[in-house]
Amino acid sequence: MFGRFVRSVDGQRSASPGQGARPAVVPPGDDAPRLTRSDRFGRAFVCTAICPMLHSGRSSQLLWELVTGVETILPPPVDPKQKRRKQEDELHAEVIVDLTNVQFIDSACLGSVLQALRFAVERRARVAVVAGGSVESVFRLTRLDRMFPVCRDFGTAQRAVARPAA
């Protein structure tokens, strides 16, 4: 895994991408299997990872799937030079990234998740992550749980992103 070659999903060996090369955020090919499934649950946009292993070879595709999903429900960011809209007119979307099916996540995919969540926060969305086991430990060890809620179950995440009572 850490050498020049990495195993692909079908067990074949392929050359790993060059070190230091940042993958471009481009849509995956038509033959690439999806890594996530996107749904609506009430007011929340839920992106569920369906792939148990998220590694650097998939980080670009993961970022693309998360960002394009978030873009479909969120308005563009507010320009600070323009007048802010009235509080009641602002849209606060809810975004939940469900990683409960994931058994392993490496730093590249962790960075992709973080970049997508920052993208959502810039557009005034409330975000939360659902993770368990080793993936939850990674979020806690890297202290990303201080940036956004990391929950063990979907109900807790839904309450974390819900609008405060008026």
C-alpha positions as CSV (number, residue, x, y, z in Angstrom):
1,M,0.0,0.0,0.0
2,F,2.8,2.4,0.8
3,G,5.0,1.4,-2.1
4,R,5.1,2.4,-5.7
5,F,2.0,0.3,-6.4
6,V,-1.4,0.2,-4.8
7,R,-4.2,-2.4,-5.1
8,S,-7.3,-1.3,-6.8
9,V,-10.8,-2.5,-6.0
10,D,-10.6,-5.3,-8.4
11,G,-7.3,-6.6,-7.0
12,Q,-5.1,-5.5,-9.9
13,R,-2.0,-3.4,-9.2
14,S,-1.6,0.0,-10.7
15,A,1.0,2.7,-10.3
16,S,0.3,5.2,-7.6
17,P,0.0,8.9,-8.5
18,G,3.1,11.1,-8.1
19,Q,3.8,12.5,-4.7
20,G,3.0,16.1,-4.2
21,A,0.6,16.2,-7.1
22,R,-2.7,17.6,-6.1
23,P,-5.6,15.9,-7.9
24,A,-7.8,18.2,-9.9
25,V,-11.4,18.3,-8.9
26,V,-12.9,16.9,-12.1
27,P,-15.9,14.7,-12.5
28,P,-15.1,11.0,-12.4
29,G,-15.4,8.9,-15.6
30,D,-18.7,7.3,-16.5
31,D,-17.4,3.9,-15.5
32,A,-16.2,5.0,-12.0
33,P,-18.4,3.6,-9.3
34,R,-19.9,6.2,-7.0
35,L,-18.4,6.6,-3.5
36,T,-21.4,8.4,-2.0
37,R,-25.2,8.5,-2.2
38,S,-27.0,11.8,-1.7
39,D,-30.5,12.1,-0.2
40,R,-32.8,14.6,1.4
41,F,-34.0,13.9,4.9
42,G,-36.4,16.6,6.0
43,R,-34.5,19.9,5.6
44,A,-31.1,18.2,5.7
45,F,-28.9,17.2,2.7
46,V,-27.4,13.9,3.6
47,C,-24.3,12.5,1.8
48,T,-23.6,8.9,2.8
49,A,-20.3,7.3,1.9
50,I,-21.0,3.8,0.5
51,C,-17.4,2.8,0.0
52,P,-15.7,1.2,3.1
53,M,-12.2,2.3,2.1
54,L,-11.5,5.9,1.4
55,H,-7.9,6.3,0.3
56,S,-5.8,8.9,-1.6
57,G,-6.7,7.4,-5.0
58,R,-10.3,8.3,-4.4
59,S,-9.9,11.7,-2.7
60,S,-10.5,13.7,-5.9
61,Q,-13.7,11.8,-6.7
62,L,-14.9,12.1,-3.1
63,L,-14.4,15.8,-3.1
64,W,-16.2,16.2,-6.4
65,E,-19.2,14.2,-5.2
66,L,-19.5,16.1,-1.9
67,V,-19.0,19.5,-3.4
68,T,-21.4,19.0,-6.3
69,G,-24.0,17.6,-3.9
70,V,-23.7,20.6,-1.6
71,E,-23.7,23.1,-4.6
72,T,-27.2,21.8,-5.6
73,I,-28.8,23.0,-2.4
74,L,-26.8,26.0,-1.2
75,P,-26.8,29.6,-2.5
76,P,-23.5,31.2,-3.5
77,P,-21.5,32.8,-0.6
78,V,-22.5,36.3,0.6
79,D,-20.1,38.9,-0.7
80,P,-18.9,40.9,2.4
81,K,-18.9,44.1,0.3
82,Q,-22.6,43.8,-0.4
83,K,-25.3,44.5,2.2
84,R,-26.1,41.4,4.3
85,R,-29.6,40.1,3.8
86,K,-32.0,40.3,6.6
87,Q,-31.7,37.5,9.2
88,E,-35.1,36.1,8.4
89,D,-34.3,36.0,4.6
90,E,-31.1,34.0,5.0
91,L,-31.1,30.4,4.0
92,H,-29.5,28.1,6.5
93,A,-29.2,24.7,4.9
94,E,-28.3,21.5,6.9
95,V,-25.6,19.2,5.6
96,I,-24.8,15.8,7.2
97,V,-21.9,13.7,5.9
98,D,-22.5,10.1,7.0
99,L,-19.3,8.0,7.2
100,T,-20.7,5.1,9.2
101,N,-20.1,2.7,6.4
102,V,-16.4,3.7,6.2
103,Q,-13.9,1.5,7.9
104,F,-10.7,3.3,6.8
105,I,-10.1,6.9,5.8
106,D,-6.6,8.3,5.0
107,S,-5.4,11.9,5.2
108,A,-6.2,12.8,1.6
109,C,-9.8,11.8,1.9
110,L,-10.0,13.4,5.3
111,G,-8.8,16.6,3.6
112,S,-11.4,16.2,0.9
113,V,-14.2,15.9,3.5
114,L,-12.8,18.9,5.4
115,Q,-12.6,21.0,2.2
116,A,-16.2,20.1,1.3
117,L,-17.5,20.9,4.8
118,R,-15.7,24.3,4.7
119,F,-17.3,24.9,1.3
120,A,-20.7,24.3,2.9
121,V,-19.9,26.5,5.9
122,E,-18.9,29.4,3.6
123,R,-22.4,29.2,2.2
124,R,-23.9,29.5,5.7
125,A,-24.8,25.8,6.1
126,R,-24.9,24.0,9.4
127,V,-22.8,20.8,9.1
128,A,-22.3,17.6,11.0
129,V,-20.5,14.3,10.5
130,V,-21.7,10.9,11.5
131,A,-18.8,8.5,12.1
132,G,-18.0,5.6,14.3
133,G,-15.1,3.4,15.2
134,S,-11.7,4.3,13.8
135,V,-13.1,7.0,11.6
136,E,-14.5,8.8,14.6
137,S,-11.2,8.4,16.4
138,V,-9.4,10.1,13.4
139,F,-11.7,13.1,13.6
140,R,-11.2,13.4,17.4
141,L,-7.4,12.9,17.2
142,T,-7.1,15.6,14.6
143,R,-9.4,17.8,16.6
144,L,-11.7,18.3,13.7
145,D,-14.6,17.7,16.1
146,R,-13.9,21.2,17.4
147,M,-14.7,22.7,13.9
148,F,-18.0,20.8,13.5
149,P,-20.0,18.2,15.4
150,V,-18.9,14.6,15.0
151,C,-21.7,12.3,16.1
152,R,-22.1,8.6,16.5
153,D,-25.6,8.3,15.1
154,F,-27.8,10.0,12.6
155,G,-30.4,11.3,15.1
156,T,-27.7,13.2,17.1
157,A,-26.3,14.7,13.9
158,Q,-29.8,15.8,12.8
159,R,-30.3,17.5,16.1
160,A,-26.9,19.2,15.9
161,V,-27.7,20.9,12.6
162,A,-31.3,21.7,13.3
163,R,-32.3,25.3,13.4
164,P,-32.5,26.7,16.9
165,A,-36.0,27.2,18.2
166,A,-37.3,30.7,17.6
